[in-house]
Amino acid sequence: MTEKIDAKLATAVQHAYDHATAVRKRFEQAGLTPADIQTIADLPQLPVLPKDSLVELQQSDPPFGGMLAVPMSQIRHIFMSPGPIYEPDGGEDNWASAVLAFQRAGFTADDIVINTLSYHLVPAGLALDNALTSLGTTVVPTGVGNTDLQIKICVDLGVTGYVGTPSFLMKLIQRAEEMGLKIGEQVKINKALTSAEPLPPSLRHTLVNKYGISVLNAYATAELGVLAVNDDGGMAMDLMPEPIIEIVNPDTGQPVGSGEAGEVVVTNFSHVYPLIRLGTGDLALNMDPAPGQSQQTERKLMLVGRTGEALKVRGMFVHPNQLRFAAMQAAGMMGLAAPPVQGIVSRPEQRDMLTVRVAGVPVDKQEKLREPLGQAFQQACRVRADEILFVEEIDPEERGMVDAREWA
């Protein structure tokens, strides 16, 4: 499997170098040629391309910043993401992983599915539509909004599947119940692929256990398709076979160890719009059962936020969502609601000190919660909290991680 991926990578890199001027320039600046990038293990030699750099490239060399590797006549669609970033589609199956995701979610040719993702400018709606129809599934391209109309469509057509955000699925369910409709009878949706926003465990539990809807949650990006999925109710997501996914230190671009947080960096095999080591800006925990030996499909990631919100503490990146997740786990063991938390990093005596402020915990529960919180923080962040400080409240407008270090 690895040899096959390495061969595809080498071919894609050579094509990109030969046909995309921005790729060639990037290699030259790094002192590399395609001969240097022949395997996945070679990729860390090439500096990461931040997603924000795509905006700068396109502004300086419109419309595609020197990243287009085929003649314009081969482009079938041009999508646009915030930035703006123009994304060419030359008919390649860049969302092939979506087919695997739908199969894992149980979608078949017998299903009628509403696709509530946008078909306007962004690729998600159309790409997932194509993935579904390739399985023989019947798709109703409902797009975003029109709650009452979508419910009518579900009832009239006997819709069994849903694609879209988890919050809109819950909105449809709640509105249907207000209209006197019963989920599972008049509204027959029994499976869903959700994406584009976080799926809280409580919402998944409601969808699965109260309404009998099996849910597969997908992590995807507009440029790169479906990267990872989850269907077991946990926070960890299984990586798809392709494209190539690395989790790297945002400062160095080098892979992080198992259990460490880093930026999700992705390389595709596109001969149209080659993206080699594109930094997504997403921060994730790397969950690798056998570093250096495992296949990509054996690895998992756990998204914890965006790199801009993280701070490096004693060499490890800590994101506020890691603190929140840990607090939710520890408090849940004691039957408490997840408390607001905030990390503050100071540097007394030239050593990083992490103080975690925890708000709203009843006074009689604080000392009992201190040790479980400390253990949960260390497990989630791989950094020990030097101090856990219980406070009455935390201003929700304040940053989740505060850098209070003074550098002499």
Phi, psi and chi 1 to 4 in degrees:
 res  aa     phi    psi   chi1   chi2   chi3   chi4
   1 MET       -  -46.5 -176.9   67.2  173.7      -
   2 THR   -63.0  -39.0  -58.5      -      -      -
   3 GLU   -63.2  -38.1  -68.6   78.8    5.3      -
   4 LYS   -65.7  -43.4  179.4 -179.3  176.7 -178.5
   5 ILE   -65.3  -42.2  -63.8  -65.9      -      -
   6 ASP   -60.0  -40.9  -74.4  -17.3      -      -
   7 ALA   -65.5  -42.1      -      -      -      -
   8 LYS   -63.7  -39.3  -70.7 -179.1   67.1  172.8
   9 LEU   -63.2  -47.9  172.7   63.1      -      -
  10 ALA   -59.9  -41.8      -      -      -      -
  11 THR   -64.5  -44.4  -60.2      -      -      -
  12 ALA   -65.6  -40.6      -      -      -      -
  13 VAL   -63.6  -44.1  165.6      -      -      -
  14 GLN   -62.4  -43.9 -175.0   67.4   60.0      -
  15 HIS   -63.1  -43.5 -179.3   86.9      -      -
  16 ALA   -62.9  -43.3      -      -      -      -
  17 TYR   -62.6  -38.7 -175.6   87.6      -      -
  18 ASP   -76.5  -28.0  -68.9  -19.4      -      -
  19 HIS  -121.0  -13.8  -64.0   91.5      -      -
  20 ALA  -115.0  111.8      -      -      -      -
  21 THR   -61.6  -35.5   56.7      -      -      -
  22 ALA   -68.0  -34.7      -      -      -      -
  23 VAL   -67.5  -45.5  173.7      -      -      -
  24 ARG   -58.5  -43.9  177.4 -175.7  -74.2  -92.1
  25 LYS   -63.0  -40.2 -178.2  177.3  180.0  179.8
  26 ARG   -63.4  -42.1 -171.6  169.5  155.8 -136.8
  27 PHE   -64.4  -44.2  -91.1   69.0      -      -
  28 GLU   -62.7  -40.3  -69.7  173.7  -13.4      -
  29 GLN   -63.6  -29.9  -70.9  175.1  -22.1      -
  30 ALA   -89.0   -2.0      -      -      -      -
  31 GLY    71.3   32.2      -      -      -      -
  32 LEU  -120.8  159.6  -59.4  172.3      -      -
  33 THR  -128.5  168.3   69.7      -      -      -
  34 PRO   -55.3  -27.3  -29.6   37.6      -      -
  35 ALA   -63.1  -21.8      -      -      -      -
  36 ASP   -82.0  -19.0  -63.8  -54.4      -      -
  37 ILE  -117.3   85.7  -51.2  -65.6      -      -
  38 GLN  -111.9  -17.4  -64.6  -69.5  -61.3      -
  39 THR  -139.2  166.4   69.9      -      -      -
  40 ILE   -57.7  -37.3  -64.2  173.3      -      -
  41 ALA   -65.0  -19.9      -      -      -      -
  42 ASP   -83.0  -18.9  -63.9  -29.7      -      -
  43 LEU   -56.5  -39.1  -78.4  170.9      -      -
  44 PRO   -60.2  -11.3  -28.0   37.8      -      -
  45 GLN   -68.3  -26.7  -63.6 -179.9   71.9      -
  46 LEU   -93.5  125.4 -175.6   68.1      -      -
  47 PRO   -58.4  148.0  -25.1   34.7      -      -
  48 VAL   -66.3  142.0  171.5      -      -      -
  49 LEU   -98.0  105.2  176.4   66.8      -      -
  50 PRO   -61.9  143.8  -19.7   32.5      -      -
  51 LYS   -58.8  -35.1 -173.7  173.0  179.4  178.4
  52 ASP   -60.9  -25.3  -71.5  -13.7      -      -
  53 SER   -68.3  -24.0  -66.3      -      -      -
  54 LEU   -62.4  -38.0  -65.0  179.4      -      -
  55 VAL   -62.7  -46.6  179.2      -      -      -
  56 GLU   -63.7  -41.9  -62.2  170.7    5.5      -
  57 LEU   -62.2  -43.8  -73.6  169.9      -      -
  58 GLN   -70.6  -30.7  -67.9 -171.1    2.3      -
  59 GLN   -70.4  -34.5  -71.8  175.3  -16.7      -
  60 SER   -84.5  -24.7   62.3      -      -      -
  61 ASP  -143.5   73.2 -176.3   14.2      -      -
  62 PRO   -69.5  154.8   23.7  -31.5      -      -
  63 PRO   -93.4  -15.9   32.8  -35.2      -      -
  64 PHE  -115.0   11.7  -60.3  115.9      -      -
  65 GLY    66.1   25.0      -      -      -      -
  66 GLY    76.0   12.9      -      -      -      -
  67 MET   -96.2  -10.7  -63.1  -72.9  -71.8      -
  68 LEU   -76.3  130.0 -172.2   66.5      -      -
  69 ALA  -112.8   14.2      -      -      -      -
  70 VAL  -139.5  163.7  -63.9      -      -      -
  71 PRO   -62.4  149.1  -20.9   32.4      -      -
  72 MET   -56.9  -28.2 -178.0   66.5   85.2      -
  73 SER   -64.2  -16.4   59.7      -      -      -
  74 GLN   -89.2   -3.3  -67.1 -171.3   25.7      -
  75 ILE   -81.9  130.7  -58.8  -55.8      -      -
  76 ARG   -97.9  -38.1  -64.8 -170.3  -11.5 -173.4
  77 HIS  -136.1  154.5  -57.8   93.7      -      -
  78 ILE  -126.9  115.6  -62.9  174.8      -      -
  79 PHE   -98.1  172.3  -59.6  106.8      -      -
  80 MET  -144.6  131.5 -171.3  176.7   75.3      -
  81 SER  -110.6  162.4  -67.0      -      -      -
  82 PRO   -53.7  140.3  -27.0   35.9      -      -
  83 GLY   154.2  -56.0      -      -      -      -
  84 PRO   -78.9  151.9   30.6  -33.0      -      -
  85 ILE  -124.0  120.7  -61.1  173.2      -      -
  86 TYR   -86.0  134.5  -67.1  107.8      -      -
  87 GLU  -125.1  109.9  -63.6  153.5   -4.0      -
  88 PRO   -79.5  144.2   29.6  -33.3      -      -
  89 ASP  -121.9  115.6  163.4   31.4      -      -
  90 GLY  -103.9   19.7      -      -      -      -
  91 GLY    90.5    2.0      -      -      -      -
  92 GLU   -72.0  156.1  -65.3  179.3  -54.3      -
  93 ASP   -90.3   70.3 -164.7    1.5      -      -
  94 ASN   -72.4  -12.8  -68.0  -31.4      -      -
  95 TRP  -110.1   30.1  -74.8   66.2      -      -
  96 ALA   -58.3  -31.9      -      -      -      -
  97 SER   -63.6  -23.5   54.8      -      -      -
  98 ALA   -65.6  -34.8      -      -      -      -
  99 VAL   -61.6  -44.8  175.1      -      -      -
 100 LEU   -61.9  -38.8  -60.9  177.8      -      -
 101 ALA   -63.7  -45.4      -      -      -      -
 102 PHE   -64.8  -37.6  -79.7  121.7      -      -
 103 GLN   -63.5  -43.2  -70.7  174.4  -34.9      -
 104 ARG   -63.2  -33.9  176.8  163.9  169.1  170.7
 105 ALA   -77.5   -8.0      -      -      -      -
 106 GLY    92.2   12.6      -      -      -      -
 107 PHE   -73.4  135.5  -73.2   77.7      -      -
 108 THR  -136.4  179.4   70.9      -      -      -
 109 ALA   -65.6  -14.6      -      -      -      -
 110 ASP   -82.7   -9.5  -65.4  -33.0      -      -
 111 ASP   -88.8  147.7  -76.0  -54.3      -      -
 112 ILE  -113.0  125.5  -59.9  173.9      -      -
 113 VAL  -125.5  135.0  179.2      -      -      -
 114 ILE   -93.3  128.4   53.6  168.7      -      -
 115 ASN  -104.8  103.3 -176.8    0.7      -      -
 116 THR   -94.9    8.0   70.3      -      -      -
 117 LEU   -80.4  158.0  -68.0  174.2      -      -
 118 SER   -69.4  137.9  177.0      -      -      -
 119 TYR  -101.1    7.5  -76.0   70.0      -      -
 120 HIS  -103.0  108.9  175.7   65.1      -      -
 121 LEU    71.8  -43.8  -74.9  179.6      -      -
 122 VAL   -85.3  153.7  -62.3      -      -      -
 123 PRO   -81.9  -14.1   28.4  -34.6      -      -
 124 ALA   -56.9  -51.9      -      -      -      -
 125 GLY   -58.9  -50.0      -      -      -      -
 126 LEU   -68.8  -40.7 -174.7   59.7      -      -
 127 ALA   -64.0  -44.6      -      -      -      -
 128 LEU   -71.8  -31.0  -66.8 -178.6      -      -
 129 ASP   -58.9  -48.7 -171.5  -53.4      -      -
 130 ASN   -62.1  -38.9  -70.6  -22.4      -      -
 131 ALA   -63.9  -42.0      -      -      -      -
 132 LEU   -66.2  -46.9  -76.6  165.1      -      -
 133 THR   -66.4  -26.8   55.1      -      -      -
 134 SER   -66.1  -22.1   73.0      -      -      -
 135 LEU   -89.7   -0.4  -65.2  173.2      -      -
 136 GLY    86.9    4.6      -      -      -      -
 137 THR   -72.2  144.3  -54.9      -      -      -
 138 THR   -88.5  125.4  -59.4      -      -      -
 139 VAL  -114.0  134.6 -178.6      -      -      -
 140 VAL  -107.0  110.5 -172.7      -      -      -
 141 PRO   -79.2   73.0   30.2  -33.8      -      -
 142 THR   -74.0  -28.7   53.9      -      -      -
 143 GLY    68.8 -160.0      -      -      -      -
 144 VAL   -87.2  141.8  178.0      -      -      -
 145 GLY    81.9 -160.4      -      -      -      -
 146 ASN    56.4   55.5  -61.3  -50.8      -      -
 147 THR   -54.7  -52.3  -56.0      -      -      -
 148 ASP   -63.0  -39.3  -74.0    4.3      -      -
 149 LEU   -65.5  -40.0  176.6   59.2      -      -
 150 GLN   -65.2  -36.4  -62.2 -137.0   28.2      -
 151 ILE   -66.0  -41.8  -66.8  170.1      -      -
 152 LYS   -60.4  -42.4  176.4  175.5  172.0   54.0
 153 ILE   -60.9  -43.3  -70.8  169.8      -      -
 154 CYS   -59.0  -43.5  -71.2      -      -      -
 155 VAL   -71.3  -48.9  173.7      -      -      -
 156 ASP   -64.1  -39.4  -69.8  -10.8      -      -
 157 LEU   -99.4   -4.1  -59.8 -177.9      -      -
 158 GLY    67.0   41.8      -      -      -      -
 159 VAL   -59.6  133.2  167.6      -      -      -
 160 THR  -112.9  -14.4   55.1      -      -      -
 161 GLY  -131.6  155.8      -      -      -      -
 162 TYR  -133.8  138.6  169.9   90.8      -      -
 163 VAL  -128.9  129.0  175.6      -      -      -
 164 GLY   157.2 -163.8      -      -      -      -
 165 THR   -77.2  149.0   64.3      -      -      -
 166 PRO   -65.0  -33.4   19.2  -30.4      -      -
 167 SER   -67.3  -36.2   59.8      -      -      -
 168 PHE   -72.7  -32.9 -172.5   62.9      -      -
 169 LEU   -61.2  -43.6  174.9   56.0      -      -
 170 MET   -65.6  -35.9 -165.7   65.4 -135.2      -
 171 LYS   -64.0  -41.7 -177.5  177.1  180.0  179.9
 172 LEU   -61.3  -43.6  -72.2  176.4      -      -
 173 ILE   -63.0  -47.6  -70.6  171.8      -      -
 174 GLN   -63.0  -41.4  -69.0  171.5  -23.7      -
 175 ARG   -67.5  -38.9  178.2   58.8 -179.6  147.6
 176 ALA   -61.5  -40.9      -      -      -      -
 177 GLU   -66.5  -37.0  -69.7 -177.2  -34.6      -
 178 GLU   -61.7  -30.0  -70.3  172.9    0.9      -
 179 MET   -84.5    3.1  -62.5  166.1   66.9      -
 180 GLY    84.0   15.8      -      -      -      -
 181 LEU   -95.0  147.5  -58.1  172.1      -      -
 182 LYS  -105.5  128.5 -172.6  171.5  179.2   59.6
 183 ILE   -72.2  128.4  -49.6  -56.7      -      -
 184 GLY   103.7  -17.2      -      -      -      -
 185 GLU  -116.7  -85.4  -65.2 -176.5    9.1      -
 186 GLN   -65.4  -39.6  -65.9   98.3  -30.5      -
 187 VAL  -102.4  110.6  177.2      -      -      -
 188 LYS   -98.9   13.0  -63.9 -177.9  171.6   61.9
 189 ILE   -58.8  123.9  -66.6  174.8      -      -
 190 ASN  -127.9   -2.1   56.0   53.4      -      -
 191 LYS  -146.9  150.6   59.7  179.1   67.2   70.1
 192 ALA  -149.6  142.4      -      -      -      -
 193 LEU  -112.2  117.2 -177.0  144.3      -      -
 194 THR  -110.5  151.7   61.7      -      -      -
 195 SER  -164.7 -176.3 -168.8      -      -      -
 196 ALA    77.7   -7.8      -      -      -      -
 197 GLU  -160.4  161.7   66.7 -176.7   24.0      -
 198 PRO   -61.9  148.6  -22.4   33.4      -      -
 199 LEU  -110.6   99.5  172.9   58.7      -      -
 200 PRO   -62.3  143.1  -19.0   31.3      -      -
 201 PRO   -54.6  -36.1  -26.1   34.6      -      -
 202 SER   -65.5  -38.2   58.2      -      -      -
 203 LEU   -70.5  -41.6  177.8   52.3      -      -
 204 ARG   -59.3  -43.7  179.7 -165.0  -75.9  -85.9
 205 HIS   -59.4  -42.2 -176.1  -87.5      -      -
 206 THR   -64.4  -46.5  -62.7      -      -      -
 207 LEU   -62.6  -42.4  -66.5  171.2      -      -
 208 VAL   -78.4  -50.2  173.1      -      -      -
 209 ASN   -87.5  -31.3  -66.3  -77.2      -      -
 210 LYS   -88.4  -38.0 -177.0  175.1 -179.5  178.9
 211 TYR  -111.6   -1.8  -63.9  107.8      -      -
 212 GLY    68.7   28.9      -      -      -      -
 213 ILE  -102.0  120.7  -59.7  172.9      -      -
 214 SER   -76.1  135.2   63.1      -      -      -
 215 VAL  -125.3  127.7  178.7      -      -      -
 216 LEU  -113.7  123.1 -177.6  134.3      -      -
 217 ASN  -100.5  132.5 -167.7   39.3      -      -
 218 ALA  -117.4  137.2      -      -      -      -
 219 TYR   -99.4  118.7  164.4   46.5      -      -
 220 ALA  -142.5  158.6      -      -      -      -
 221 THR  -128.7  156.1   75.2      -      -      -
 222 ALA   -60.5  -38.7      -      -      -      -
 223 GLU   -79.8  -25.6  -55.1   88.5   -4.7      -
 224 LEU  -122.8   -6.5  -59.9  158.6      -      -
 225 GLY    81.6 -159.0      -      -      -      -
 226 VAL   -77.5  124.8  177.7      -      -      -
 227 LEU  -105.3  -35.1  -57.0  178.1      -      -
 228 ALA  -156.0  154.5      -      -      -      -
 229 VAL  -139.0  160.5  -63.8      -      -      -
 230 ASN  -144.1  134.2  168.8  -78.9      -      -
 231 ASP  -136.9   13.2   57.8    5.8      -      -
 232 ASP  -111.9    4.2   64.9    4.0      -      -
 233 GLY    91.0   -8.5      -      -      -      -
 234 GLY   -86.0 -172.7      -      -      -      -
 235 MET   -96.3  -22.7  -59.8  -67.5  -71.3      -
 236 ALA   -74.3  143.2      -      -      -      -
 237 MET  -121.5  136.9  -53.2 -174.1   81.3      -
 238 ASP   -77.3  132.4  -59.4  -40.5      -      -
 239 LEU   -73.2  142.6  -59.7 -171.4      -      -
 240 MET   -76.6  161.9  -56.7  -57.6  -71.8      -
 241 PRO   -62.5  -36.0  -18.3   28.8      -      -
 242 GLU  -141.8  156.9  -61.6  178.8    6.8      -
 243 PRO   -73.2 -173.1   29.8  -36.2      -      -
 244 ILE   -76.1  127.5  -62.5  168.9      -      -
 245 ILE  -119.8  124.6  -59.0  169.4      -      -
 246 GLU  -117.1  153.5  -56.4  171.6   83.5      -
 247 ILE  -121.9  115.0  -59.0  178.5      -      -
 248 VAL  -127.6  160.3  -50.4      -      -      -
 249 ASN   -66.1  121.3 -175.9  -50.8      -      -
 250 PRO   -61.0  -22.6  -23.5   34.3      -      -
 251 ASP   -82.3  -39.0  -73.4  -17.6      -      -
 252 THR  -108.0  -21.3   66.2      -      -      -
 253 GLY    78.0    5.2      -      -      -      -
 254 GLN   -92.5  149.1  -62.1  -58.6  -57.8      -
 255 PRO   -58.6  142.5  -23.1   33.4      -      -
 256 VAL   -92.0  163.3  -59.0      -      -      -
 257 GLY   -78.5  169.3      -      -      -      -
 258 SER   -62.5  134.1 -176.9      -      -      -
 259 GLY    87.1   -3.1      -      -      -      -
 260 GLU   -99.7  156.8  -63.4 -179.8   11.6      -
 261 ALA   -93.7  143.7      -      -      -      -
 262 GLY  -161.8  177.1      -      -      -      -
 263 GLU   -82.4  140.8 -178.2  179.1   11.5      -
 264 VAL   -78.3  119.7  179.1      -      -      -
 265 VAL  -122.0  132.9  169.9      -      -      -
 266 VAL  -130.2  142.7 -175.4      -      -      -
 267 THR  -125.2  125.2  -62.2      -      -      -
 268 ASN  -100.9  179.4   66.9   12.8      -      -
 269 PHE  -113.5   21.4  -55.5  111.2      -      -
 270 SER   -68.2  135.4  175.0      -      -      -
 271 HIS   -93.5   -2.9  -77.1 -155.2      -      -
 272 VAL   -99.2  -53.3  175.1      -      -      -
 273 TYR  -134.6   77.1 -170.6   51.4      -      -
 274 PRO   -71.3  126.1   25.7  -32.8      -      -
 275 LEU  -119.1  105.8  -62.1  171.7      -      -
 276 ILE  -109.7  115.2  -56.2  171.1      -      -
 277 ARG    57.0   53.8  -61.0 -155.1   87.4 -155.5
 278 LEU   -80.0  124.1  179.2   69.4      -      -
 279 GLY   -81.4  117.8      -      -      -      -
 280 THR   -75.9  -21.2   63.8      -      -      -
 281 GLY    84.3   -4.0      -      -      -      -
 282 ASP   -86.7  138.8  -67.0  -38.5      -      -
 283 LEU  -105.0  133.8 -164.0   69.9      -      -
 284 ALA  -144.0  153.7      -      -      -      -
 285 LEU   -80.8  134.7  -70.4  179.2      -      -
 286 ASN   -87.2  120.5  177.8   34.2      -      -
 287 MET  -119.5   95.4  -53.7  175.1   72.5      -
 288 ASP  -121.1  114.8 -171.0  -17.5      -      -
 289 PRO   -70.5  -23.5   27.2  -35.1      -      -
 290 ALA  -148.1   78.4      -      -      -      -
 291 PRO   -51.4  131.3  -26.3   35.7      -      -
 292 GLY    84.3  -10.5      -      -      -      -
 293 GLN  -124.8  -25.3  -59.3  179.2   24.0      -
 294 SER   -74.3  151.7   58.8      -      -      -
 295 GLN   -78.4  159.3  -59.9  -69.1  -40.8      -
 296 GLN   -59.0  -38.2 -178.9  162.3  -65.0      -
 297 THR   -70.5   -9.8   50.8      -      -      -
 298 GLU   -91.6   -6.8  -62.9  172.7  -43.5      -
 299 ARG   -99.9  160.1  -60.1 -162.9  -70.8  -87.2
 300 LYS  -133.0  163.2  -60.0  174.6 -175.2  -74.0
 301 LEU  -135.9  157.9   60.1   75.6      -      -
 302 MET  -128.8  110.6 -176.1 -173.7  -62.1      -
 303 LEU   -67.7  135.2  -67.1  167.8      -      -
 304 VAL  -125.8   -3.7  -66.0      -      -      -
 305 GLY   143.4 -155.4      -      -      -      -
 306 ARG  -107.5  149.0  -60.7  -73.0  -67.7  174.6
 307 THR   -61.4  -32.0   53.7      -      -      -
 308 GLY   -65.7  -17.6      -      -      -      -
 309 GLU   -95.0   -5.6  -59.2  172.4   83.9      -
 310 ALA   -93.0  153.7      -      -      -      -
 311 LEU  -125.5  145.2  -68.7  178.1      -      -
 312 LYS   -86.2  125.6 -176.7  176.7  -80.0 -171.4
 313 VAL  -124.2  116.8 -176.7      -      -      -
 314 ARG    48.8   44.3  -60.9 -163.8  -71.3  -84.9
 315 GLY    86.1   -3.9      -      -      -      -
 316 MET  -117.8  139.0  -58.7  -69.3  -69.8      -
 317 PHE   -78.7  131.4  -77.7   94.1      -      -
 318 VAL  -122.1  126.8  177.9      -      -      -
 319 HIS  -110.0  146.1 -168.1  -80.3      -      -
 320 PRO   -57.4  -30.4   12.3  -26.4      -      -
 321 ASN   -67.2  -28.0  -79.7  -11.7      -      -
 322 GLN   -65.4  -42.0  -70.0  170.7  -87.6      -
 323 LEU   -63.7  -42.8  -61.6  179.8      -      -
 324 ARG   -63.7  -42.2  -65.0  175.5 -170.5  126.2
 325 PHE   -62.7  -44.1  176.5   70.5      -      -
 326 ALA   -63.7  -42.5      -      -      -      -
 327 ALA   -63.8  -39.1      -      -      -      -
 328 MET   -62.7  -42.0  177.9 -178.0   68.7      -
 329 GLN   -64.5  -49.4  -75.6 -170.2  -47.3      -
 330 ALA   -64.7  -44.9      -      -      -      -
 331 ALA   -66.6  -37.0      -      -      -      -
 332 GLY   -61.9  -32.1      -      -      -      -
 333 MET   -65.5  -22.2  -66.6  171.0   57.6      -
 334 MET  -106.0   10.3  -64.9 -177.4   60.8      -
 335 GLY    74.5   22.1      -      -      -      -
 336 LEU  -104.7  153.6  -60.1  173.6      -      -
 337 ALA   -70.2  154.6      -      -      -      -
 338 ALA   -63.6  121.7      -      -      -      -
 339 PRO   -83.8  150.5   30.6  -33.5      -      -
 340 PRO   -62.1  142.3  -21.1   32.6      -      -
 341 VAL  -136.0  159.2  -68.7      -      -      -
 342 GLN  -151.3  134.7  179.0 -174.2   52.4      -
 343 GLY   -99.8  135.5      -      -      -      -
 344 ILE  -124.9  124.4  -60.4  175.6      -      -
 345 VAL  -107.1  119.6 -172.5      -      -      -
 346 SER  -118.1  177.9   56.3      -      -      -
 347 ARG  -143.4   65.1 -165.7  169.3  172.4   80.7
 348 PRO   -74.4  141.1   27.9  -33.3      -      -
 349 GLU    54.4   38.1  -60.5  179.6   -0.9      -
 350 GLN    60.4   30.8  -57.1  -56.8  -53.4      -
 351 ARG  -135.5  133.4  175.8 -171.8  178.3  -85.2
 352 ASP   -63.6  132.0  -72.3  -12.8      -      -
 353 MET  -122.2  125.7  176.6  176.2  176.7      -
 354 LEU  -103.2  116.7  174.7   61.1      -      -
 355 THR  -108.0  130.2  -61.8      -      -      -
 356 VAL  -110.9  118.2 -179.0      -      -      -
 357 ARG   -88.5  133.0  -58.9  173.5   70.7 -142.7
 358 VAL  -125.7  126.5 -176.9      -      -      -
 359 ALA  -110.1  149.7      -      -      -      -
 360 GLY    76.4   13.0      -      -      -      -
 361 VAL   -84.7  129.0  176.4      -      -      -
 362 PRO   -52.8  141.9  -25.4   34.7      -      -
 363 VAL   -56.2  -39.7  174.5      -      -      -
 364 ASP   -73.5   -7.1   62.5  -27.3      -      -
 365 LYS  -106.1  -11.0  -57.8  -72.2 -173.8 -178.3
 366 GLN   -62.3  -51.0  -68.3  177.4   -0.2      -
 367 GLU   -68.1  -33.6  -71.7  -51.4  -47.9      -
 368 LYS   -67.8  -27.6  -65.6  179.0 -178.6  178.0
 369 LEU   -88.4  -17.9 -171.3   57.3      -      -
 370 ARG   -58.3  -50.0 -171.5 -178.5  -60.7  -83.1
 371 GLU   -66.9  -46.8 -175.8  175.8  -12.2      -
 372 PRO   -59.2  -36.3  -24.7   34.1      -      -
 373 LEU   -64.0  -46.2  -81.9  172.3      -      -
 374 GLY   -58.7  -42.8      -      -      -      -
 375 GLN   -66.5  -41.0  -67.2  173.3  -11.6      -
 376 ALA   -66.9  -40.6      -      -      -      -
 377 PHE   -62.0  -44.6  -69.9  143.6      -      -
 378 GLN   -66.6  -37.9 -175.0  161.0    2.3      -
 379 GLN   -68.1  -40.7 -176.4  175.4   13.9      -
 380 ALA   -76.6  -33.4      -      -      -      -
 381 CYS  -109.4  -13.7  -53.0      -      -      -
 382 ARG    61.7   20.1  -64.9  -66.0 -167.6  -94.2
 383 VAL  -133.8  132.2  173.5      -      -      -
 384 ARG   -78.9  134.9 -177.8  178.3   64.7   83.6
 385 ALA   -76.2  122.3      -      -      -      -
 386 ASP   -72.1  -29.8  -62.8  -78.8      -      -
 387 GLU  -148.2  135.5 -178.4 -178.8   20.2      -
 388 ILE  -111.4  117.9  -64.1  174.1      -      -
 389 LEU  -114.6  115.4 -173.9   62.7      -      -
 390 PHE   -84.4  128.4  -68.6  101.0      -      -
 391 VAL  -130.6  165.6  -61.6      -      -      -
 392 GLU   -70.5  -44.8  -69.7 -173.5    6.7      -
 393 GLU  -154.5  161.8   60.9 -179.4    2.8      -
 394 ILE  -126.0  128.7  -64.8  172.3      -      -
 395 ASP   -62.8  118.9 -173.5  -17.2      -      -
 396 PRO   -62.7  -16.2   21.5  -31.5      -      -
 397 GLU   -82.0  -13.8  -61.3  -61.1  -41.6      -
 398 GLU   -77.2  155.4  -68.2 -175.0   12.6      -
 399 ARG   -65.2  149.3  -67.6  178.6   60.5   87.7
 400 GLY   -74.2  -25.5      -      -      -      -
 401 MET  -127.5  123.2  -73.4  -68.9  -64.3      -
 402 VAL  -113.3  126.3  176.1      -      -      -
 403 ASP   -94.4  103.3 -165.8  -17.7      -      -
 404 ALA  -105.1   18.9      -      -      -      -
 405 ARG   -76.2  143.4  -69.5  172.1  -72.9 -163.9
 406 GLU  -114.7  122.0  -65.5 -177.4    1.8      -
 407 TRP  -100.8  113.2  -57.7   92.1      -      -
 408 ALA   -72.7      -      -      -      -      -
